[in-house]
């Protein structure tokens, strides 16, 4: 019997994989964010500091421009008021001269021609004062020439009227023409004074705009840093923003002083014009007696002037002009030349209004020494705000940058 066959199993050898046999996984590329936090903060820090410096320089330029504007405005206000005083005195002298012809001998108790002589002397003194306050005294030469012609012709007409008892032909035309020439020359000088005044408005607008943009820059940086660092409040940047706002406020306050000078000048200008109109109204009333053929025209002109005075003064002062307007209405309604002449010679309403206007103008006229506000304090304020804003910016962004180190 055959021996059974024994099957032997060949042991299966297994090869353990080594590290070298395992294929290495390809590393995924690192996703680097665009402009990481620290780099972004550095850019914002430099940009914000530069823009703060630019805004501060513009603010300082605005303050200095406002100071220059105040100085020129103050000089213009003083000179303009000297010219307005001259105009008012000329109109008063005209009224005195014309009214004196209604009573050449001064039988009413006052020699109005003597009052005209006093006004004429005052006109000459005011002309010298105006020349002294002008930056270019030679510019008043035309006013002086027109004044001389007006005074000479008025003296001749008054002399002839005193001797003859009637006005020479075209005498009132000459008086009106000469007076109008003087007033026009004075008005031209006033306009020239106003045109010489410089303006700081462009500097102020530019600086405030730049400061506002600088403030917006701080707001943007605050928002970006808050999103990047997950911190809602950044003390340093908040302080910097407040410093920029303080600089804007300082510039606005100082610029407001220039506006106050202009407002004061405008108020005095209206009051002074009303004073001139007051005496012009009396002149028109006198002409309505001296020129019977054109009396209605002059009375209408006087009435219109009285109404103009009333309307122009109402928003500025509490001066009562009702008596003046009432006198105008009375004169128009009075057909008796003698009665009208008495009303005009009395002149109490005109003098009362003119005196009240004098008081109001003097109270509105500012002290020349206090017109210009020193800019040093505002310059220091703006410079300090600039330094605080820069330091606060560096500190605020540095605090966030540290979180990434």
Secondary structure, DSSP 4 states (H G I P E B T S, - for coil): -PPPPPP-PPPPP-PPPPTTTSPPPPPPPP-PPSS-HHHHHHHHHHHHHHHHHHHHHHHHHHHHHHHHHHHHHHHHHHHHHHHHHHHHHHHHHHHHHHHHGGGTT-TTSS-HHHHHHHHHHHHHHHHHHHHHH-SSGGGGHHHHHHHHHHHHHHHHHHHHHHHHSSPPTTHHHHHHHHHHHHHHHHHHHHHHHHHT----HHHHHHHHHHHHHHHHHHHHHHHHHHHHHT-S--HHHHHHHHHHHHHHHHHHHHHHHHHHHHHHHHHHHHHHHHHHHHHHHHHHHHHHHH-GGGHHHHHHHHHHHHHHHHHHHHTT-----HHHHHHHHHHHH---HHHHHHHHHH-HHHHHHHHHHHHHHHHHSPPGGGSSPPSHHHHHHHHHHHHHHHHHHHHHHHHHHHTT-
